[in-house]
Amino acid sequence: MHDDGTLWKMIYLARRNPRLAPEDFAAAWREHSALGRNCTNVQQRVRSVAQCTRLLDALPDGCSSGFDGVNLMALRDRASADAIWSDPETLATMRPDEPRVFDRYVRECALVAREQVLHGGSGGTAGCAAVLTAFLKRRDRVAAEDFERALPLAPQPWSAVRASRLNIVEPGRPPGHDWDAVLEWWFEDAQQLVQSLAARPLRGALPLLYRTVCESGASLFLATRVSHRRP
């Protein structure tokens, strides 16, 4: 964490290696994450990790099936986002295992973002087992400053949400991953998430705000359950 209190995160949308069955992806991802225990740089620079795999048994309307999961990684500071990619120990230990688990190297889909707690407090996601993530693209006619000011003002769309986080994405994004913000809505479990979206589907539940400052056609929603987290 910076002296100014900014919380930095690395977020990446994951597609599994197509040779892995969807139901085997979570276990392979956990195995990959375990390699980080042998990397001093990772242990020092990563404060927490939540690996969230896409719901396979009940995909809510409007949610994508084009990705297999999302990784939400809290970093010690902004410099950690760059240092991880150049760390010899990490490159030797974790990078060679990435093609076994994913369809590309993690660096090719990783976003760096500044987190803002919208509700739920600093520990609000503890005990939550499911998360809906929205990858949002700012409309061209909307200034970046107006975009950042508008998103936190939107009311919570579902009463079962236990915590929510807004992540403003830094420039320098990988090709094909040009989103400006990532919103997280945390639920007690996958059943609560699915029931909430069944009662108030994405198309009607999201405030007008998201349809005015965001490009709806370029945004993406992923419904997931937490398959691994630390601490």
Phi, psi and omega per residue, in radians:
M1 nan 2.382 3.093
H2 -1.239 2.830 3.065
D3 -1.062 -0.473 -3.119
D4 -1.436 0.038 3.086
G5 1.530 0.024 -3.136
T6 -1.176 2.296 3.068
L7 -1.771 2.134 -3.097
W8 -1.799 2.515 -3.140
K9 -2.359 2.722 2.914
M10 -2.003 2.247 -3.081
I11 -2.218 2.266 3.030
Y12 -2.431 2.415 2.992
L13 -1.399 2.267 -3.050
A14 -1.950 2.353 2.880
R15 -1.950 2.337 -3.114
R16 -1.277 2.732 2.918
N17 -0.990 2.193 -3.058
P18 -1.053 -0.255 3.082
R19 -1.333 -0.258 3.080
L20 -1.532 2.353 3.016
A21 -1.221 2.582 -3.124
P22 -0.919 -0.690 -3.100
E23 -1.297 -0.198 3.124
D24 -1.708 -0.114 -3.031
F25 -1.145 -0.763 -3.074
A26 -1.036 -0.750 -3.129
A27 -1.150 -0.738 3.114
A28 -1.114 -0.644 3.127
W29 -1.171 -0.705 3.090
R30 -1.101 -0.702 3.102
E31 -1.069 -0.720 3.117
H32 -1.120 -0.762 -3.137
S33 -1.074 -0.609 -3.114
A34 -1.081 -0.442 3.110
L35 -1.101 -0.456 -3.137
G36 -1.126 -0.352 3.103
R37 -1.125 -0.386 -3.133
N38 -1.610 0.047 -3.080
C39 -1.970 1.933 -3.098
T40 -1.017 -0.715 -3.107
N41 -1.070 -0.760 -3.141
V42 -1.126 -0.791 -3.124
Q43 -1.064 -0.632 -3.091
Q44 -1.418 -0.535 -2.977
R45 -1.779 -0.328 -3.129
V46 -1.775 2.070 -3.090
R47 -1.469 -0.635 3.119
S48 -2.801 2.758 3.139
V49 -2.410 2.380 2.962
A50 -2.247 1.912 3.062
Q51 -1.628 2.130 -3.009
C52 -2.149 2.089 -3.096
T53 -1.771 2.542 -3.079
R54 -1.054 2.452 3.065
L55 -1.112 2.263 -3.095
L56 -1.791 -0.428 -3.015
D57 -1.692 -0.296 -3.112
A58 -2.680 1.534 -3.109
L59 -1.524 1.985 -3.137
P60 -1.114 2.621 3.086
D61 -1.013 2.389 3.106
G62 1.573 -0.168 3.134
C63 -1.617 2.548 -3.047
S64 -1.359 2.537 2.970
S65 -1.954 0.176 -3.068
G66 -1.478 -0.131 3.089
F67 -2.273 2.749 -3.066
D68 -1.777 -0.204 3.132
G69 3.106 3.055 3.083
V70 -2.413 2.398 3.100
N71 -1.854 2.226 3.134
L72 -2.010 1.850 -2.988
M73 -2.091 2.024 3.096
A74 -1.476 2.277 -3.075
L75 -1.835 2.774 3.116
R76 -1.164 -0.676 -3.132
D77 -2.870 3.098 -3.102
R78 -1.136 -0.635 -3.113
A79 -1.102 -0.471 -3.120
S80 -1.109 -0.532 -3.130
A81 -1.102 -0.559 3.113
D82 -1.555 -0.632 -3.056
A83 -1.141 -0.572 -3.118
I84 -1.060 -0.653 -3.070
W85 -1.264 -0.372 -3.082
S86 -1.889 0.083 -3.118
D87 -1.323 2.084 -3.089
P88 -1.014 -0.674 -3.122
E89 -1.142 -0.750 3.123
T90 -1.177 -0.748 3.119
L91 -1.076 -0.619 -3.108
A92 -1.402 -0.470 -3.020
T93 -1.762 -0.853 -2.999
M94 -1.639 -0.732 -3.080
R95 -1.010 -0.731 3.139
P96 -1.110 -0.386 -3.130
D97 -1.512 -0.259 -3.059
E98 -1.043 -0.759 3.140
P99 -1.116 -0.392 3.078
R100 -1.168 -0.586 -3.009
V101 -1.759 -0.727 -3.008
F102 -1.970 2.951 3.124
D103 -1.524 -0.047 3.125
R104 -2.802 2.972 3.075
Y105 -1.238 2.539 -3.057
V106 -1.019 -0.653 -3.104
R107 -1.052 -0.430 -3.102
E108 -1.369 -0.059 3.122
C109 -2.410 0.200 -3.047
A110 -1.569 2.376 3.077
L111 -1.974 2.513 3.051
V112 -1.890 2.321 -3.016
A113 -2.533 2.724 3.021
R114 -1.712 2.189 -3.089
E115 -1.576 2.495 3.004
Q116 -2.247 2.209 3.084
V117 -1.346 2.088 3.117
L118 -1.563 -0.813 2.998
H119 -2.804 2.745 -3.112
G120 1.880 -0.155 3.106
G121 1.264 3.065 -3.047
S122 -1.140 -0.508 3.138
G123 -1.857 0.317 -3.011
G124 -1.149 -0.374 -3.124
T125 -1.526 -0.167 3.115
A126 -1.090 2.303 -3.123
G127 1.497 -0.114 3.082
C128 -1.531 2.323 -3.046
A129 -1.950 0.040 -3.141
A130 -2.537 2.597 -3.127
V131 -2.549 2.352 2.991
L132 -1.739 2.148 3.126
T133 -1.950 2.435 3.089
A134 -2.079 2.118 3.066
F135 -1.719 1.946 -2.922
L136 -1.936 2.406 3.098
K137 -1.903 2.215 3.135
R138 -1.247 2.416 3.049
R139 -1.146 2.511 -3.086
D140 -1.028 -0.619 -3.070
R141 -1.382 -0.125 -3.125
V142 -1.691 2.185 3.123
A143 -1.171 2.592 -3.116
A144 -1.008 -0.702 -3.133
E145 -1.130 -0.686 3.121
D146 -1.189 -0.643 3.110
F147 -1.069 -0.836 -3.108
E148 -1.160 -0.576 3.127
R149 -1.321 -0.588 -3.020
A150 -1.318 -0.730 -3.010
L151 -1.031 -0.750 -3.127
P152 -1.188 -0.260 -3.080
L153 -1.448 -0.210 -3.089
A154 -1.249 2.448 3.100
P155 -1.227 2.803 3.090
Q156 -1.198 2.237 -3.045
P157 -1.393 -0.332 -3.101
W158 -2.325 2.315 -3.068
S159 -1.192 -0.412 -3.101
A160 -1.399 -0.087 3.133
V161 -1.143 2.202 -3.128
R162 -1.570 -0.513 -3.128
A163 -2.765 2.686 3.081
S164 -2.490 2.568 -3.112
R165 -2.345 2.464 3.035
L166 -1.986 2.261 3.124
N167 -2.087 2.057 3.104
I168 -1.596 2.097 -2.996
V169 -1.435 2.379 3.091
E170 -1.280 2.755 3.018
P171 -1.135 3.082 -3.130
G172 1.366 0.717 -3.083
R173 -1.476 2.632 3.114
P174 -1.121 2.641 3.083
P175 -0.971 2.393 3.140
G176 1.433 0.006 -3.123
H177 -2.275 0.800 -3.017
D178 -1.604 1.179 3.063
W179 -1.801 2.638 -3.077
D180 -1.719 -0.352 -3.137
A181 -2.689 2.667 3.044
V182 -2.224 2.111 3.100
L183 -1.787 2.432 3.095
E184 -2.095 2.232 2.986
W185 -2.027 2.041 -3.053
W186 -1.729 2.346 -3.134
F187 -2.112 2.781 3.128
E188 -1.030 -0.735 3.136
D189 -2.744 3.062 -3.100
A190 -1.123 -0.577 3.128
Q191 -1.089 -0.745 3.100
Q192 -1.091 -0.719 3.129
L193 -1.080 -0.885 -3.092
V194 -1.102 -0.756 -3.130
Q195 -1.143 -0.655 3.139
S196 -1.121 -0.757 -3.121
L197 -1.324 -0.400 3.040
A198 -1.262 -0.681 -3.140
A199 -1.294 -0.685 3.121
R200 -2.320 1.536 -3.097
P201 -1.058 2.780 -3.096
L202 -0.916 -0.756 -3.054
R203 -1.022 -0.639 -3.102
G204 -1.775 -0.372 -3.025
A205 -1.383 -0.563 -3.054
L206 -1.301 2.355 -3.119
P207 -1.056 2.787 3.102
L208 -0.949 -0.514 -3.127
L209 -0.895 -0.797 -3.083
Y210 -1.186 -0.419 -3.128
R211 -1.599 -0.071 3.141
T212 -1.893 -0.624 3.131
V213 -1.715 -0.199 -3.114
C214 -2.027 2.603 3.003
E215 -1.450 1.807 -3.043
S216 -1.080 -0.631 -3.117
G217 -1.244 -0.353 -3.128
A218 -1.768 0.018 3.138
S219 -1.669 2.803 -3.030
L220 -2.470 2.407 3.130
F221 -2.081 2.378 -3.121
L222 -2.282 2.143 3.110
A223 -1.699 2.140 -2.995
T224 -2.386 2.840 2.913
R225 -2.029 2.592 3.127
V226 -1.290 2.061 -3.128
S227 -1.763 -0.307 3.113
H228 -2.854 2.430 3.054
R229 -2.652 2.644 2.969
R230 -2.596 2.565 -0.062
P231 -1.248 nan nan
